Amino acid sequence: MSEEQILLNHMYLRYIPLVPDLREKRNESGWKEGYLVITTQRLLLVPSKNGKPVDAEALVVNLTEVTEVDRKVELWKKIVTTGKIMPIHYVQKGNEFVSLLSTSMDNAVMIKKMLILLMVSGANVEFVCPFSKGGKILLEKQPVKGQMVIQDDAIVLVSEWLGKKQQEVISITKLDDFECSQSENQASLILRYLKDGSLISTLITSEKRVILSTEKYLKMIRGVEEEETFDLDEKQFMLLQMMYTSDIDSQMAMEMLGVSVADLDGLVRTLVRINLLKFSGTDEVELTEKGTKYIVEQLKKNIVKV
């Protein structure tokens, strides 16, 4: 085994070490201040005391135990912070656990990318290349066992045949498209791209954590945003709906919602923190692009079909 190396050393953040139930509101008081350490083999959440890390009390997770990074989840409404909340799912002694990290968006993207690369690179896979050519599946092609490595913006599939190393380098930025499917224990990823002027596809099969993480990485590199879910209460939703359908002032909003000035201020600030609203002036608030998209999609879902 190669010597363990520190890749990220004591990055300050807020975290909840163990979350038994993402919907349980009593967990909202469980946030701790501390540090994140990532090595080539482990992830450590280190508590802070008097502004200093206490490494001896760190929660330690082996990277081989991590099953998913930043899975889409619905969090209880009061968990919202000013940064990005990232769930880390892992299995220890047969039990699944979730830890939550809260940090800036830039740091979250960097952490997510780093963890996925560590989880995926060098993973054992079976692949068929090409799996199809010009839209026609090549039935005579048999899966080859090998390893997958991700190098920034390329997927490299490596195998050995009769003592010779073979490899297929697939540029992520030049993919035509990709699709993922999964069963109980395994998952597959089909990558479609041009090669020598012909559209081909490669089929990669491995354990679910590897394939799902690879798919997440592809979306990151290609700028595909995963749909976010929000657990808004009735008044938060009503405020968004009113702002979308008409111009209202604070007095009108308070009357229609039946809230006080302080309550309205709390509603607004919560929606600003999750980027559904934004301040556009000293005393003005408006829907963000995300907020507009969210309320439109929700209104469409709520249309009663006769």
Residue pairs with C-beta under 8 A, 6 or more apart in sequence:
2 40
4 39
4 40
4 41
4 42
5 39
5 40
6 37
6 38
6 39
7 38
7 39
7 40
7 114
7 118
8 36
8 37
8 38
8 111
8 114
9 37
10 35
10 36
10 37
10 46
10 53
11 35
11 36
11 37
11 103
11 107
11 111
12 33
12 34
12 35
12 48
13 34
13 35
13 36
13 101
13 102
13 103
13 107
14 31
14 32
14 33
14 34
14 81
14 83
14 101
14 102
14 103
15 31
15 32
15 34
15 36
15 45
15 99
15 100
15 101
15 102
16 27
16 30
16 31
16 32
16 99
16 100
17 30
17 32
17 45
17 59
17 99
18 59
18 97
18 98
18 99
19 27
19 30
19 87
19 97
19 98
19 99
19 100
20 27
21 27
22 73
22 74
22 75
22 76
22 87
22 98
23 74
23 75
23 76
23 231
24 76
25 76
25 78
27 76
27 79
28 76
28 78
28 79
31 102
32 47
32 48
33 47
33 48
34 45
34 46
34 47
34 48
34 53
35 45
35 46
35 48
35 53
36 43
36 44
36 45
36 46
36 101
36 103
36 111
37 43
37 44
37 46
37 58
38 44
38 111
38 114
38 115
38 118
40 63
40 118
41 62
41 63
42 60
42 61
42 62
42 63
43 60
43 61
43 63
43 66
43 88
43 115
44 55
44 58
44 59
44 60
44 61
45 58
45 59
45 61
45 99
45 101
46 53
46 54
46 55
46 57
46 58
47 53
47 54
47 57
47 58
48 54
59 99
61 88
61 90
61 92
61 99
63 115
63 118
63 119
65 90
65 91
65 92
66 88
66 89
66 90
66 115
66 119
66 209
67 89
67 90
67 91
67 96
67 208
67 209
68 87
68 88
68 89
68 209
68 212
68 213
69 86
69 87
69 88
69 89
69 112
69 115
69 116
69 119
69 213
69 216
70 86
70 87
70 88
70 108
70 112
70 216
71 87
71 89
72 226
72 227
72 228
72 229
73 87
73 229
74 229
74 230
74 231
75 85
75 231
76 231
77 231
77 232
77 233
77 236
77 270
79 85
79 100
80 270
80 273
80 274
81 102
81 273
82 273
83 102
83 103
83 104
83 105
83 107
83 108
84 102
84 103
84 104
84 105
84 107
84 108
85 100
85 101
85 102
86 100
86 101
86 102
86 103
86 108
86 111
86 112
87 98
87 99
87 100
88 98
88 99
88 100
88 101
88 115
89 96
89 97
89 98
90 96
90 97
90 98
90 99
91 97
101 108
101 111
103 111
109 220
112 216
112 220
113 217
113 220
116 150
116 213
116 214
116 216
116 217
116 220
117 150
117 217
119 209
119 210
119 213
120 148
120 150
120 210
120 213
120 214
120 217
121 148
121 149
121 150
122 147
122 148
122 149
123 147
123 148
123 206
123 207
123 210
124 145
124 146
124 147
124 206
125 145
125 146
125 147
125 148
125 157
125 204
125 205
125 206
125 210
126 143
126 144
126 145
126 146
126 204
126 205
126 206
127 143
127 144
127 146
127 148
127 157
127 159
127 168
127 202
127 203
127 204
127 205
128 138
128 141
128 142
128 143
128 144
128 202
128 203
129 144
129 157
129 168
129 200
129 202
129 203
130 138
130 141
130 195
130 200
130 201
130 202
131 137
131 138
131 141
131 190
131 200
131 201
131 202
131 203
132 138
132 200
132 201
133 198
133 199
133 200
134 198
134 199
134 200
135 199
143 203
143 205
144 159
144 161
144 166
145 159
146 157
146 158
146 159
146 160
146 166
147 157
147 158
147 159
148 155
148 156
148 157
148 158
148 204
148 206
148 210
148 214
149 155
149 156
149 158
150 156
150 214
150 217
153 171
153 172
153 173
153 221
154 169
154 170
154 171
154 172
155 169
155 170
155 172
155 191
155 214
156 167
156 168
156 169
156 170
157 167
157 168
157 170
157 202
157 204
158 165
158 166
158 167
159 165
159 166
159 167
160 166
168 202
170 191
170 193
170 202
171 193
172 218
172 221
172 222
173 221
173 222
174 193
174 194
175 191
175 192
175 193
175 218
175 222
176 192
176 193
176 194
176 199
177 192
178 189
178 190
178 191
178 192
178 215
178 218
179 189
179 190
180 187
180 188
180 189
180 190
180 211
180 212
180 215
181 187
181 188
182 188
182 208
182 211
182 212
185 207
185 208
186 205
186 206
186 207
186 208
186 211
187 205
187 206
187 207
187 208
187 210
187 211
187 212
188 203
188 204
188 205
188 211
189 203
189 204
189 205
189 211
189 214
189 215
190 201
190 202
190 203
190 204
191 201
191 202
191 204
192 199
192 200
192 201
193 199
193 200
193 201
193 202
194 200
204 211
204 214
205 211
216 226
218 224
219 225
219 226
228 290
230 274
230 276
230 294
232 240
235 257
235 259
235 263
235 267
236 267
236 270
236 271
237 298
238 256
238 257
239 253
239 257
239 267
239 268
239 271
240 271
240 276
240 277
240 287
240 291
240 294
240 295
241 295
241 299
242 248
242 253
242 256
243 277
243 285
243 286
243 287
244 287
244 292
244 295
244 296
244 299
248 256
250 261
250 264
250 283
253 259
253 264
254 260
254 261
254 263
254 264
257 263
257 264
257 267
259 267
268 277
268 285
271 277
271 291
272 278
272 279
272 285
275 288
275 290
275 291
276 287
276 288
276 290
276 291
276 294
277 285
277 286
277 287
277 288
277 291
278 285
278 286
278 287
278 288
279 285
280 286
287 295
